[in-house]
Amino acid sequence: MAWSVYSQTLEDGLAADFDQNLSGLGTELGTGAYNMSEVLALPMFKPETGEGLNQADGKLDCGFHCILNAPTSPACKLNEETVTYLNQGMPYELKLSIMDELKDLHANGNQIKTQVRVVFSDKRLQFTEREQIQEWKKTHLGERVLDIDVPLSYGITDFHPSQEELNMIEILWDPHESVQFVFKVNCISTEFTAKKHGGEKGVVFRIQVDNFLQENGTGIHVYSAGCQVKVFKPKGADRKHKTDRDKMVKKSADEKAKYQPSYEFTPLKECEPFTLRPPSIPIASTSHGSPSSFEQNSFSSVDSSFLQTSLGPSFQSSPVHLTNSVSHESSYKIDPLNPNSSIEDTLNWLKLNRFQNYCKLFQNFSGADLLRLAKDDLIQIMGAADGIRLNNALQGRHVRPKLTIYVCQDQQQVYHAIYLDTPHVSELKGKIAALYEQPSHKVSKLLRQGPTGIRVLVSDQMISNIQEESVFVVQALTDPESDTYTIVMK
């Protein structure tokens, strides 16, 4: 009997403790919109010691908070930046606030100017951002990439949609007031993919927010932040979220630990301020003159010791530009692109190197802008074939010669290298004639001295069988009753 009473008393006590512990559970959960003050109270937004006003240079450090009211994707790994999915044409809230400790700095009535942009996140695409937006404009007349929803926005004293940048809106706001900037993105990520056959992976955009302190009519940059977004057709973002959640449910606990949790809002992280692409750097203009300036003699610096009396007085005359095969070859020697090349010179260089189809794409690029592009950037912009070809042209890589030989005039000590791109007698004649700065037709024939001193006529087949880096001594013999010469290779 005593055990029964004790058991009943113990059960009543446990039930009372359990009810007390569960009391209030769920009262802090709600179905309404999130509370901005609760969001800013999270540890990630609490300023560290010393943040605020930098006494050394008077610059604001991290006094701003930018929150996008849209959930992050659950399929972002721990080492990756979060991605937020947006629906095309749907209004989204961007909360802007400043720390209470810094509001006193604006007691004199200075306002904050904020520039909000939608830009490409991939640096390789940023080089063609202007051109791609202009192409988008042609098929979306009267539309903007980024729009402001005025009725839903509040706390904004003025706004200016940029007429030159369809992806930028500038707003002014009072740091002492609550600010909500509501925007719409009218383009989708797949509109900027290279191929549009269906099923392509859309490009990633970035919401870029740059804040400036308006003081004495000038804007002082104080803070920039951004986040990655992907824009889908209406309701496409919701379907993408559901797909990601379903994938995460199927993963094991160990695999889930490699991914970031999904939040109901997206905090914009501090980043570098936006700069126009390509950068507007004043570059000195250089003129290449007429196309003939590209013609360079591969043996223009011929040693004067080659001009000997053994060749006759005609070889002592003033230098004559080569013709036929040699001049034809040298006409393709184009000056390399350099960082000082102007926009006009860069476009001419592209045309001369058979990249005329990309002149419109690179119409705002100077030599410095083009040389900054890496091989992977060019492949991403132009495709594998033309990207590799342009990279080789920018690096000045020449085609490896088929044959390299070294020649020296008879009774001389200095050797010169001759590079043959094709194993043809006509090319070898032109190269040897160039040693004497004479046209190739001055050389009537080439002979090679063989065993026991015999002289063999040089043919294309013989040149094909000459070993790499062979050494020859050349002797010029005057042809009887003619102003031409026979070259003997020993």
C-alpha positions in Angstrom: 0.0 0.0 0.0 2.8 2.4 0.9 4.6 1.6 -2.4 1.4 2.4 -4.3 1.1 5.8 -2.6 4.8 6.6 -3.2 4.5 5.6 -6.9 1.5 7.9 -7.4 3.3 10.8 -5.8 6.4 10.3 -8.0 4.3 10.3 -11.1 2.4 13.5 -10.2 5.7 15.2 -9.5 7.2 14.2 -12.8 4.1 15.3 -14.7 4.2 18.7 -13.0 7.9 19.2 -13.9 7.3 18.1 -17.5 4.4 20.6 -17.9 6.5 23.4 -16.4 9.4 22.7 -18.8 7.1 22.7 -21.9 5.3 25.8 -20.9 5.8 28.6 -23.5 7.2 26.2 -26.1 6.3 27.6 -29.6 5.4 31.1 -28.4 8.5 32.5 -30.1 7.6 30.9 -33.4 5.4 32.8 -35.7 4.0 32.8 -39.2 4.5 36.5 -40.0 7.4 38.3 -41.6 10.7 38.2 -39.8 11.6 40.9 -37.2 14.6 42.9 -38.4 15.8 43.6 -34.8 15.9 39.8 -34.1 17.9 39.2 -37.3 20.4 41.9 -36.4 20.8 40.4 -32.9 22.3 37.2 -34.4 26.1 36.8 -33.6 27.1 37.2 -37.2 25.9 40.8 -37.1 27.3 41.8 -33.7 30.2 44.2 -34.3 33.6 43.3 -32.9 35.5 45.5 -30.5 37.0 48.5 -32.3 34.5 48.5 -35.3 32.7 51.6 -36.2 34.6 54.8 -36.7 38.2 54.4 -37.5 39.9 57.2 -35.6 43.0 57.0 -37.7 41.4 58.0 -41.0 37.8 58.9 -40.1 36.4 56.1 -42.3 33.4 54.0 -41.4 34.4 50.3 -41.1 31.4 47.9 -40.7 28.5 50.0 -39.6 26.1 48.8 -42.2 23.8 45.8 -42.4 22.1 44.6 -45.6 19.5 41.8 -45.5 17.7 40.3 -48.4 14.3 38.8 -47.5 14.7 35.6 -49.4 15.9 32.1 -48.3 19.3 30.7 -49.1 19.7 27.5 -51.0 20.1 24.3 -48.8 22.5 22.9 -51.4 25.5 25.2 -50.6 28.6 23.5 -49.3 30.5 24.9 -46.3 33.4 26.2 -48.4 31.1 27.9 -50.9 29.3 31.2 -51.0 25.6 30.9 -50.5 23.2 31.2 -53.4 19.7 32.7 -53.2 17.0 31.8 -55.7 14.7 34.6 -57.0 11.7 34.6 -59.3 11.6 36.9 -62.3 9.5 40.0 -61.8 8.7 39.3 -58.2 9.3 42.0 -55.6 11.9 41.3 -52.9 12.8 43.3 -49.9 16.3 44.6 -49.2 16.6 45.9 -45.6 19.3 48.6 -45.0 20.3 49.7 -41.6 23.2 51.3 -39.7 24.5 50.5 -36.2 23.2 52.6 -33.4 26.7 53.6 -32.4 27.2 55.3 -35.8 23.9 57.1 -36.1 25.3 60.0 -34.1 27.8 60.6 -36.9 25.0 61.7 -39.2 23.4 64.2 -36.8 24.2 67.0 -39.2 21.6 65.6 -41.6 23.9 63.8 -44.1 22.2 61.2 -46.1 23.4 57.8 -47.4 23.6 57.2 -51.1 23.2 53.5 -52.0 23.8 52.0 -55.4 22.1 48.6 -56.0 23.2 46.6 -59.0 22.6 43.2 -60.5 25.9 42.1 -62.0 27.6 38.8 -63.1 29.2 36.9 -60.3 31.7 35.1 -62.6 34.7 37.3 -63.2 35.1 35.9 -66.7 31.7 37.2 -67.7 32.2 40.6 -66.1 34.4 41.6 -69.0 31.5 41.4 -71.4 28.8 42.6 -69.0 28.0 45.8 -70.8 27.7 44.1 -74.2 25.5 41.3 -73.0 23.1 43.8 -71.2 22.9 45.8 -74.4 22.0 42.7 -76.4 19.4 41.9 -73.8 18.0 45.4 -74.2 17.4 44.8 -77.9 15.0 42.0 -77.2 13.3 43.6 -74.2 12.5 47.1 -75.4 11.5 49.5 -72.6 12.5 47.1 -69.9 15.2 47.3 -67.2 17.3 44.6 -65.7 16.6 46.0 -62.2 13.4 47.9 -61.2 12.2 49.5 -58.0 8.8 48.8 -56.6 8.0 52.3 -55.2 4.7 51.5 -53.4 6.3 48.7 -51.3 9.5 50.7 -50.5 9.7 53.0 -47.6 12.4 55.2 -45.8 13.8 56.3 -49.2 14.0 60.1 -49.7 14.8 59.9 -53.4 15.8 57.4 -56.1 17.4 57.5 -59.6 17.2 54.6 -62.0 20.3 54.8 -64.1 19.6 55.4 -67.8 23.1 54.2 -68.9 23.2 51.2 -66.6 19.9 49.2 -66.9 21.1 47.0 -64.0 21.6 49.8 -61.4 19.3 52.0 -59.2 20.6 54.7 -56.9 18.7 55.6 -53.7 19.0 58.2 -51.0 18.0 57.4 -47.4 18.2 58.8 -43.9 20.3 56.5 -41.6 18.0 57.4 -38.6 14.9 55.8 -40.4 14.0 52.2 -41.2 14.7 51.6 -44.8 13.2 48.9 -47.1 14.2 48.9 -50.7 11.9 46.6 -52.8 13.2 45.6 -56.2 12.4 43.3 -59.1 14.8 41.5 -61.4 13.4 41.2 -64.9 16.0 39.0 -66.6 16.6 35.3 -65.9 19.9 33.5 -65.5 19.6 31.3 -68.6 19.3 34.4 -70.9 23.0 34.9 -70.7 24.2 31.3 -71.2 26.4 30.6 -74.3 24.1 28.0 -75.8 20.3 28.1 -75.6 19.1 24.7 -76.6 17.2 24.0 -73.3 18.4 22.5 -70.1 21.4 24.9 -69.7 22.7 25.8 -66.3 22.0 29.5 -65.8 24.7 32.0 -64.9 25.0 33.3 -61.3 24.2 36.9 -60.6 25.3 39.1 -57.7 23.3 41.7 -55.8 25.9 44.4 -55.3 25.2 47.2 -52.8 27.6 50.1 -52.5 27.0 52.8 -49.8 28.3 56.3 -49.9 28.2 59.1 -47.2 26.9 62.3 -48.8 29.0 65.1 -47.4 29.4 68.6 -49.0 27.9 67.4 -52.2 30.4 64.5 -52.6 30.0 60.8 -52.0 32.5 59.0 -49.7 32.5 55.3 -50.1 31.9 53.6 -46.7 30.7 50.1 -47.3 30.0 47.5 -50.0 28.2 44.1 -49.7 26.8 41.5 -52.0 25.3 38.0 -52.3 24.9 35.5 -55.1 21.5 35.0 -56.7 20.0 32.9 -59.5 16.9 34.2 -61.2 14.3 31.8 -62.6 11.0 32.2 -64.5 8.0 32.8 -62.2 7.6 30.1 -59.6 10.9 28.5 -60.8 12.7 29.5 -57.7 10.1 27.7 -55.5 10.5 24.5 -57.6 14.3 24.8 -57.3 14.1 25.1 -53.5 11.9 22.1 -53.3 14.3 20.1 -55.5 17.3 21.1 -53.3 15.4 20.2 -50.1 14.4 16.8 -51.5 18.0 16.1 -52.5 19.2 17.0 -49.0 16.6 14.7 -47.4 18.1 11.7 -49.3 21.6 12.4 -48.1 23.1 10.7 -45.1 24.0 12.6 -41.9 27.7 12.7 -42.8 26.9 14.2 -46.2 24.6 16.8 -44.7 27.3 17.9 -42.4 29.2 19.2 -45.5 26.4 21.6 -46.4 25.4 24.9 -44.9 21.9 25.2 -43.3 19.3 27.2 -45.2 18.2 30.5 -43.7 15.0 32.3 -44.3 16.9 35.5 -45.1 20.2 36.3 -46.9 22.7 38.5 -45.2 24.9 40.4 -47.7 28.6 39.9 -47.0 31.1 42.7 -47.3 32.9 42.8 -50.6 35.0 45.0 -52.9 33.2 48.1 -54.3 31.9 47.9 -57.9 34.1 49.1 -60.7 33.1 49.6 -64.3 34.2 46.9 -66.6 36.4 47.1 -68.6 38.2 49.8 -66.6 38.4 53.2 -68.2 42.1 53.7 -68.2 43.5 56.5 -70.4 46.0 54.8 -72.7 48.3 56.7 -75.1 47.3 56.2 -78.7 49.9 54.6 -81.0 49.7 54.4 -84.7 51.1 51.6 -86.7 50.8 53.6 -90.0 50.3 51.7 -93.2 50.2 47.9 -93.4 53.7 48.0 -94.9 55.0 48.8 -91.4 54.2 45.2 -90.4 56.6 43.9 -92.9 59.9 43.0 -91.2 62.9 41.3 -92.8 63.8 38.3 -90.7 67.5 39.0 -91.5 67.4 42.8 -91.3 70.4 42.8 -89.0 72.8 40.9 -91.3 76.4 41.1 -90.5 78.3 43.4 -92.9 81.0 40.8 -93.1 78.8 38.8 -95.4 79.1 41.4 -98.1 82.4 40.4 -99.6 84.0 41.1 -102.9 83.8 37.5 -103.8 80.1 38.1 -104.6 80.9 40.8 -107.2 80.1 44.5 -107.2 76.3 43.9 -107.6 76.2 42.5 -104.1 77.9 45.6 -102.7 75.0 47.9 -103.7 72.5 49.4 -101.4 70.0 47.1 -99.7 67.0 46.0 -101.7 63.8 44.7 -100.2 63.1 41.1 -101.0 60.3 40.0 -103.2 58.5 36.8 -104.2 58.5 34.2 -101.4 60.5 36.2 -98.9 58.4 39.3 -99.1 55.2 37.2 -99.1 56.3 35.6 -95.9 57.4 38.7 -94.1 54.1 40.4 -94.9 52.5 38.1 -92.3 54.8 39.3 -89.5 52.4 41.4 -87.5 53.5 43.6 -84.6 52.4 42.0 -81.3 49.7 43.6 -79.2 51.1 45.6 -76.3 49.6 47.3 -73.2 49.9 50.7 -74.9 47.7 49.8 -77.8 44.6 52.0 -78.1 41.1 50.6 -78.7 41.5 51.3 -82.5 44.9 49.6 -82.7 43.4 46.6 -80.8 40.5 46.3 -83.2 43.0 46.5 -86.2 45.2 43.8 -84.6 42.2 41.5 -84.2 41.2 41.9 -87.8 44.8 41.3 -89.0 44.9 38.1 -86.9 41.5 36.9 -88.4 39.4 37.6 -85.3 37.1 40.1 -87.1 34.0 38.2 -85.9 34.9 39.2 -82.3 35.5 42.9 -83.0 32.0 43.9 -81.8 32.6 41.8 -78.6 35.9 43.6 -77.9 34.9 47.0 -79.2 35.7 48.7 -75.9 38.9 46.8 -75.1 42.3 48.4 -75.3 45.5 46.4 -75.6 45.9 46.3 -71.8 42.3 45.0 -71.3 42.8 42.2 -73.8 46.2 41.2 -72.4 44.7 40.9 -68.9 42.4 38.0 -70.0 43.7 34.6 -69.1 43.4 31.5 -71.3 40.4 30.2 -69.4 38.7 33.6 -69.7 39.1 33.6 -73.5 37.8 30.0 -73.8 34.8 30.9 -71.7 34.1 34.0 -73.8 34.9 32.7 -77.3 34.8 28.9 -77.1 37.7 26.5 -77.0 39.0 26.8 -80.6 39.1 30.6 -81.0 39.9 31.1 -77.3 43.1 29.0 -77.6 44.0 30.6 -80.9 43.6 34.2 -79.5 45.6 33.2 -76.4 48.5 32.0 -78.6 48.4 35.2 -80.7 48.5 37.3 -77.5 51.4 35.3 -76.1 53.3 35.8 -79.4 53.7 32.0 -79.9 55.0 31.2 -83.4 54.6 28.0 -85.3 57.6 25.8 -84.7 59.8 25.6 -87.9 60.1 22.4 -89.8 63.8 22.7 -90.1 66.6 24.7 -88.5 70.0 25.0 -90.1 73.1 27.2 -89.5 75.0 28.8 -92.3 78.1 30.8 -92.6 79.8 32.6 -95.5 83.0 31.0 -96.8 86.0 32.1 -94.8 83.9 33.7 -92.0 83.4 32.7 -88.4 79.9 34.0 -87.8 76.9 31.6 -88.2 73.3 32.6 -88.8 70.2 30.5 -88.1 67.8 29.8 -90.9 64.3 28.6 -90.0 62.3 26.8 -92.7 58.5 26.6 -92.3 58.2 24.4 -95.4 60.8 22.1 -96.9 60.9 24.0 -100.3 63.8 25.1 -102.3 62.1 28.4 -103.0 62.0 29.3 -99.3 65.6 28.3 -98.7 66.7 30.4 -101.7 64.8 33.4 -100.3 66.3 32.9 -96.8 69.9 32.7 -98.1 69.4 35.6 -100.5 68.1 37.6 -97.5 71.5 37.1 -95.8 72.9 39.3 -98.6 69.8 41.6 -98.5 69.1 40.7 -102.1 65.9 39.4 -103.8 65.5 35.6 -104.1 65.6 35.7 -108.0 69.3 36.7 -107.7 70.0 33.0 -106.7 69.7 30.9 -109.8 70.2 27.5 -108.1 71.3 25.8 -104.9 74.0 23.1 -104.9 75.1 20.9 -102.1 78.6 19.5 -102.0 78.6 15.7 -101.6 81.2 12.9 -101.2 84.4 13.4 -103.1 83.5 17.0 -103.8 80.6 16.4 -106.2 77.9 19.0 -106.4 74.3 17.9 -106.1 71.3 20.0 -107.1 69.2 20.8 -104.0 65.6 19.7 -104.3 62.6 19.7 -102.0 63.2 16.0 -101.2 66.8 16.7 -100.2 65.7 19.5 -97.9 63.2 17.1 -96.2 66.1 14.8 -95.4 68.5 17.3 -94.0 69.1 16.7 -90.3 67.9 19.2 -87.7 70.5 21.9 -86.8 72.9 20.9 -89.6 75.8 23.3 -90.2 76.8 24.6 -93.7 79.3 27.0 -95.2 77.8 28.8 -98.2 79.8 30.0 -101.2 78.4 32.3 -103.9 79.6 31.7 -107.5 78.9 34.2 -110.3 77.0 32.6 -113.2 78.6 33.2 -116.6 77.0 35.9 -118.7 74.4 36.6 -116.1 73.9 38.8 -112.9 72.7 35.8 -110.9 74.6 33.5 -108.6 74.9 29.9 -107.7 75.0 29.1 -104.0 77.1 26.0 -103.0 76.4 24.6 -99.6 79.4 22.7 -98.1 
